[in-house]
């Protein structure tokens, strides 16, 4: 099992960007609930792509219920 490093690195970059958005939207007064939820979904998707790129073929297809 070989890791696909460019895909894994892109997934990590996407995760970091989504996490920054999540923190920004969460810190708003009042928090933007739709944007917070969208950022959480983006973090989950990036996490799943990272696991798959690293060779985890049993990675969940989703982490949070919609």
C-alpha positions in Angstrom: 0.0 0.0 0.0 1.6 3.2 -1.1 0.4 6.6 0.0 -0.5 9.2 -2.7 1.5 12.1 -1.1 0.3 14.9 -3.4 -3.3 14.0 -2.7 -2.7 13.6 1.0 -0.9 17.0 1.1 -3.8 18.7 -0.7 -6.3 17.1 1.6 -4.3 18.4 4.6 -4.2 21.9 3.1 -8.0 21.8 2.4 -8.5 20.6 6.0 -6.5 23.5 7.4 -8.4 26.0 5.2 -11.8 24.6 6.3 -10.7 24.6 9.9 -9.7 28.3 9.6 -13.1 29.1 8.1 -14.8 27.0 10.9 -13.1 29.1 13.6 -13.8 32.3 11.8 -17.6 31.6 11.4 -17.8 30.2 14.9 -16.3 33.3 16.5 -18.8 35.6 14.8 -21.4 37.2 17.0 -23.8 35.5 16.5 -22.2 32.5 14.8 -23.2 31.9 11.2 -24.7 28.4 11.8 -24.9 27.5 8.1 -21.3 28.5 7.4 -20.1 26.7 10.5 -21.9 23.5 9.4 -20.5 23.8 5.8 -17.0 24.2 7.2 -17.5 21.1 9.4 -18.6 19.1 6.4 -15.6 20.4 4.4 -13.2 19.3 7.3 -14.8 15.9 7.3 -14.5 15.5 3.5 -10.9 16.6 3.6 -10.2 14.1 6.5 -11.7 11.3 4.5 -9.7 12.2 1.4 -6.6 12.3 3.5 -7.2 8.8 4.9 -8.0 7.4 1.5 -4.8 9.0 0.0 -2.8 7.4 2.8 -4.1 4.0 1.8 -7.0 3.5 4.3 -9.5 1.8 2.1 -11.9 1.4 5.0 -12.2 5.2 5.5 -15.7 6.3 6.2 -17.5 7.9 3.3 -18.9 10.5 5.7 -18.3 11.4 9.4 -21.2 13.5 10.3 -24.9 12.9 9.6 -26.3 15.5 7.3 
